[in-house]
């Protein structure tokens, strides 16, 4: 089965990539959530 990249898939992949970079840099939603949980407990 051959997977083809159309414009929609490229755009989706780009958005996922940007979100992943933001999360890994420590400024994303999940990073903030973990910081909040750690500061509470």
N, C-alpha and C positions, 0 to 999 in steps of 0.2 A: 504494500500500500504506500503510494507516494504522497507525501504531505506537501501541499502547495501553499506558499505565502502570498496571500492577496493583500490588498491595502488594509483591510480591516484587521487581519492578523498581525501585520507589521505594526500598526498603530497600537494594538493591544499589548504586544510584546514590548514596545517602547515605553508605554505607561507602566507596565509591570517592572521593567528595568529601572525606571526613574524612582518608583516607589521603593524598590529594593535598595537602591543607593542611598536614599534618604534615611531609610530604616537603619542601614548598616553604619551610617555616619553618626547615628545617635540622636537625631532630631525628629524621628518619626513618631507616629501615634503609639506603636507598641513599646518603643523605648521610653516614652513619657509615662505610659501606663505602668511599666515595671518600676520606674523611679518612684512613682506615686505609691505603689504597693510597698516598696522597700522603706519609704519614709514613714508610712503609717505603722508598719509592724516593728 
